[in-house]
Amino acid sequence: MAMEAQALFDTLADPTRRRILALLLAREELCVCELTTALDEIQPKISRHLGVMKAAGLVTARREGTWMHYRMAELPSWTMDLLRPLASGAVPELKTDMKRLRIMSGRVDRCAG
């Protein structure tokens, strides 16, 4: 799916989606439970935002048992040029979100996949 500029900017208009994208850029892949903990939000809200991002072509999902894992999609270089700053200071909540993620108990084991 080709990335359309309008879909990208519509997605970036929401602060929760910017935070999710920043986490995915920083950590490569996260499950929904990790995102809910990191953002201190409820699962339906995170899943709804992930659905918007998936429809826009920004993220991909894979199922592993009962867990849904999300990562950045293969994106054109112009899109990544716009997104990279999210993980390097453009999202002020990222440090707090990363801290919550680090101390999360019961995190799923990461597997090569």
Buried (B, 14 or more C-beta within 10 A) or exposed (E): EEBEEEBBEEBBEEEBBBBBBBBBBBBEBBBBBBBBBBBEBEEEEBBEBBEBBBEBBBBBBEEEEEEBBBBBBEBEEEBEEBBEEBBEEEBEBBEEBBEBBEEBEEBBEEEEE
